[in-house]
Amino acid sequence: MGALWHPFSDMGAVTQNGEFVVARGEGVYVWDTEGRRYLDSTAGLWFTNVGHGRQELADVAAKQMRDIAAYYTFGDVATPATIELAERLSSIAPMKDTKVFFTSGGSDSIDTALKLARRYWHEQGKADKNIVIGRERAYHGTHVGGTALAGIPGNREGYGSLMPDAATVTWDSAEALRAEITRIGADKIAAFFCEPVIGAGGVYPPPDGYLAEVRKVCRDNDILFVADEVITGYGRIGGAWFASTRFDLDPDMITTAKGLTSGYLPMGAVLIAGHVAEPFYKPGVWLRHGYTYSGHATSAAVALANLDIVERDDLLSSAARLESTLDKELGTLAVHPAVAEVRSGFGAVAAVQMVNAPDAFTMIRLLRKHGVSGRAVGAGGLQISPALTMTDSEVSEMVAGFDQALRDL
């Protein structure tokens, strides 16, 4: 076995069974180093919204690198691509007078929003509002703050005390949020973090009326509402750039990454409503926070070109089409005795839940045998989040691979 230590992996099993090495990609397909082709059912790690192998994105990156590959954005420094991308994101954000804080990825975006929420209340003279609330099953990245905030206990095991000022409530109950606010006290709570559709925790769409109700609870109690759209942002939920638009959430902040560049380069961004940013725009107020690659010039140029593709190819509509097609086609898998349920119906994201959780990992190997690259999420779920370019016939091909793998199982 080589030197690479894989994230989120059982390295003993990887050493025993070997690696799945992806050498190239085109559209919704990837090829391994031996030339075998696989339909990519997950668009990488939820991110390749425009599909693999877009030459124009590589060309944009090369041109930007020849001009200025990267420069820092601390203080009053910027690059043209960074400024243009911030304006572009502000124009499509579902909040008024949106400001944009760039990060290196989703985990950075979560911790940025967490720190911003606390500092916002400090600037408002309410320094005791430090506690943040998340939900069971939620995933908010792997930094210390995001790990503590998230609702996946296994991700916290063995790390000791991470961040005591974090609480967790049931994922599907607005009343549970109300009760927790009453227990803690609204005057001590900075923000509630909410994935519109729970992603890595198993792909759980929101119950009817849930999002509107928790948004109202936050407003009623003077608590910031942070929509974690690292997965759902930039078209994946269908018909709109953000799930926050689809569900009319009017969030105080949105955390994003993944689909911002379709994974062609690492980049994240926090979209911040004007009223939250306002205290930090007064002379003499410093936000001592940021990253070396905040607003990375080449990443910004690629992000702009990626957003152009989404608009030009009308991929927001494609995601809405995929919502219907995935819901219909994946529903046929529910008859298999190994399948507990299929969760779909909210954009280009779904999950096939196995009756026995370990079967999900067996299924990954069986899917590859039948020409599909897959991934496990939550407790025994199989993630489905294809590129927004996937055609209905390619959905049928993917579902046929799942059907064959389930029969083998």
N, C-alpha and C positions, 0 to 999 in steps of 0.2 A: 504494500500500500504506500502511496506517495505522501507528500507533506501536507496536502490540503485537508483542513479541518472543516467539515461541512456544517453550516448553521442548522439548527433544529434537526438534529440527526442522532441516530444511534450509531456511533462510529464503529462499534464492534460489529454490527450488522453490515455496515458499509464495507468494512474490511473483509468480512466473510463473503459477501455476495458480489462485490465490485460496484463500480460507478456507472451511471447512465450519462454518457458524455455527449452533449448536443454540440454539433459542429457548425450547423448553419440553419437558416430558416427562410421561408418565403410564404407570404400570405398567412394562412392558418396552419401551415405545416412546418415541422422541424425534421432534421436528419441527424442521425448519430454518426460517429466517426467511421462506422462500417458501411455507411450509405443507406441504411434502412430509414424509411420515411414514417413519420407519426403525425397524426392530426393532433394539434395542440389544443386540448380541451380547456385549458386554464389561462391562455394568453400569457405565458410565463407565470409570474406571481401576481396575477390579476391585472397586469399593466399594459400589455401590447394592444392597446385599443385599435390602432390603425393597421395591425398586422406586421409580420416580420418582413425584413428585406426591402424596406423603402429606400431606394437609391437616393431620392431627393433629400432625405434627412441626412444621409451620409455626406452628400455634397454641401449642404448648408453647414454642417459641422466643420468640414475641411476648409471652407471659405472663411468661417469665423476664426478658426485656428490660425489661418494665415494672417488675418488682421490683428487680432489680440485674443489669444486662447482663453485667458482668464485674468481677472484683476479683482482685488478686494473691493467691497462696497461699504466699509466702515466710514464713519464720519460723513464727509460730503462727497465721497468718491463713487463713481458709477461708470458703467459702459452703456453705449446706445441700446444694445440688445436688452439689457436688464431694465432700463427705463421703459422701453417699448412694451416689454412683456408685462410689467407691472400695470401699465395703462390698459393693456388688453384684458388682463384678468379682472381689473376693477370694472371694466365695461360689461363683463358677462356675469359678474357676481350678483347674487340676489339680495344684496344689502345696499343701503344708501351710503354714498361717499366712501366706498371701500378702499382701505389701504392694504398693501401687500408686503408681507415680510417673508423673504426667501430663506429656504433651508436646504439641507442636503438630501432630505428624504422624509418619509412618513413619521418615523420615530422622533426625529428632530422637530417636526411640525407639532406633534403632540406636546412635547416638553416646552416648546415655545409658547403655545397657547396656554399651557398650565401656568407658566411663569407670568405671562401677560395678564392672566385673570387675577392673579394675586396682586401684582403691581398696580393694576387698575384700581382695585379697591383701596390699596394703600394711598394712591394719589387722590382718592375720594375722601380720605380721612377715616376709612374703615379698615384699619390694618388687621383687625381680628378675623376678617373674612378670608380664611386661608384653606379651609377644607374643600376638597373636590370630591364629587360623587360620580361613580361609574356604574355599570350594570353587569350582572352575571352574564357569562358567555362573551362579553365584549373583549375585543383585542385592540389595544392602543399602543402597539409598538413594543420595543424591548429596552428602552432606556429605563433608568430607575423609576422616574415619575410615572411613565406610561405603564410599566409592569405593575406597579403598585395600584394604579387606577383601574386597570383592566380586571375582568371578572373570570379569569382562567387560572384557578389555583395552581395547577401543575407548572405554570410558567414562573411561579414565585417560589417554588420549593427549593430549599437548600441555600437561599441567598440571605437568610436572616431578615432583620427588619429593614424594609426598603424606604417607605415614606409613611409615617403614622397619620398624616393629615389627609387620608383618603378613605372613602367609604364605598360600599357596594350595595346595590339594591337589586331586587328581582328584575329581570330583563323585560318583562311584559306587563308590568303593573304600575300605572300612574299613582294608584293609591299607596303603593309601597314607597314611592318617592316622597309623597306627602308625609307619610308616617316618619320617614327618616329625617326629613327637614324639621318636623316637630320635635323629634328626639334630640337632634344636634342643636337646633336653633338656627333660623335663617340668617341671623346676624354673624354667624361663624362660617357660612358656606360661600365660597367664591364662585363655583361653576359646576354645572352638570354636563358631562361629556356623553354624547349619544351618537352611535352609528345609526343612520336611518334604516339601513339593512345590516344586521350583524353579519360580518364577513368570515374571518378566520376562525371565529368561535363556532362555526357550523352552518352559516348562511341561513339566518332566520329573518324573514320579512316581518315588519311591524304588525301587530294586531290592529284591526280596524279602529281608528280613532286614537290610537295610543300616542302617536307623535304630536298631534294637535293638543292633546291633554297635558303631556309633560311639558310642552312649550308654554302652555298657560300657567302651569304650576310654577315654572321658573320666573315668569313675568310677575306673577302675584306675590312672589317671595323675594324679589330683587336679587335673583341669582342669574349669572350669565349662562346662556345656552350655547354650548360648543358642539357643532355638528362635525363628527369625524367622517370626512368623505375621502379619506385616502384611497379607499376602494371604489366608492360609488361616484366620485367626481369625474368630470370631463366626459359625460355622456353615457356611462355604463348603465344608469338606471332608466334611460330611454326617454326621448322626447324633450329633454332639457339638459343643460350643461351639468346641473347639480340636482341631487335628490332633494335638497333643501328647496329648490324651485318647485319641483313636482308636488311636494307635500306642504308648500307654503309655510315654511318654518321661520323665515326671517331670523336666522341665527345671529348671535353676537360675534361669533367667529366660525370659520370653516377651516379645518385642517385638510390639506391635500398633498398629493405626490403622484406616484404611479402613472396614471393616464395623462398627466401634465406633459410628459415627454414620450409617452408610450414605452417607457423603459429604455429608449435609445441612449440616454445619458441620465445619471442620477440627478434628481432635483425634487424639491418640495416647496410648498408655499402655504402660509397662513393668510387667509383673507379675513380682514378685521373691519367690522362695521365702524363707520366714522365716529360714532359717539364713544366707542371704546378707545379708539386711537387718539381722540381729541386731547386728553390730559397730557399725552406724551409729546404733543406738538407745541407746547408752551416753551418759550426760551428758558434755558437752564435746567430742563428735565432730561436726564439721561436714562436710556434703557441699556444697561450694561449686559448685553446679551447678543449673540450672533455667532456665525460660523465662518471659517475660512472661505468656504465656497458658497456663502449666501449670495445669490444672484450671479453665479458663475456664467460668464459671457457665452461660452459655447453651449452650455445647457440651455440658456435662455433663448439663443438663436434656434436651437432644435425645437424647443417648446413652442415657439412662435410658428414654425413651419408645421409642426404636428397639429396645432389648433387650426391652421389653414386647411390641412387635409380633412380634418373632422368636418369643417364647414363645407368645403368644396365637394366632398363625397357624400354629404348629408348623412353622416354616421349617427347623428342623434335620432333620425328616423329609422335607421337600420337597427339601432338598439331597441327601439319600440317594436319593430318587426320581430326581432329575435325573442323578445319577451313572449310573444304569442306562440312562436314556433317552438321554442324550448319547452314552454308549458305543455303544449300538445304532445310533442314527441317524447319528452322525458316521462310523461305520465304513463306511457306504455310499459315502463320498467317496473312500475309499482306491483305488478302481478307476480314478480319473482319472489319466492319464499325467503330469500336472503335479504330482501329490501324491506325496511320498516316503513319508509315514506319517501316521497319526492317533494322537495320544497322549491317552488318556482313561482313565476308570475309577477316579478318586479324587475324588469329590465333584463340585461344580458348577464344574469347571475342566478345560479341554482345549486342544489345539492341533492345527491342520492344518498339517503341515510341507510346504512347497513344495520341489520338486526344485531349482529355481533361485531363490536367495534374493531377487533383485530382483523376482520375480513377486509376492511378498507385497505390495509397495507398489502394484503395478498392480492386485492383487486388491482393495485397499481402495476404489479408485475404482469398480471393477466391482461390488462388493458394494452400494455406494450406489445404483448404477443399478438394482439389483434390490431396493431397499428394506431393506438391512441396513447398519447402522453397524458397522465392524470396525476392527481394529488389528493391527499387526505386532509380534511379539516375537521375541527371540533372533535367530538367523541364518536368516531365511526362514520363520518360523512365523507363523501367524495365531491370535491369542488368542481363546479362547471362555470366558467367565466370566459367564454371565447372572445377572440377579437371581434370588434363590432363589424368587421368586414365579412364575417362568416355567412355563407349563403344557406338557404333552406336545405339544399341537397347535401351540403357539408354537415349540417346539423343531423340529417338522416344517417350519414356515414358515421358520425360520432356515436349516435345512439345505437347503431348496429354493432359497433365495437363494444359498447357497454353491455349490450344484450348477450353477445358471444362470451364475453368475460364472465358474466353472471352465470351463464350455462356451464362454463368450465368450473366455476366455483362450486 
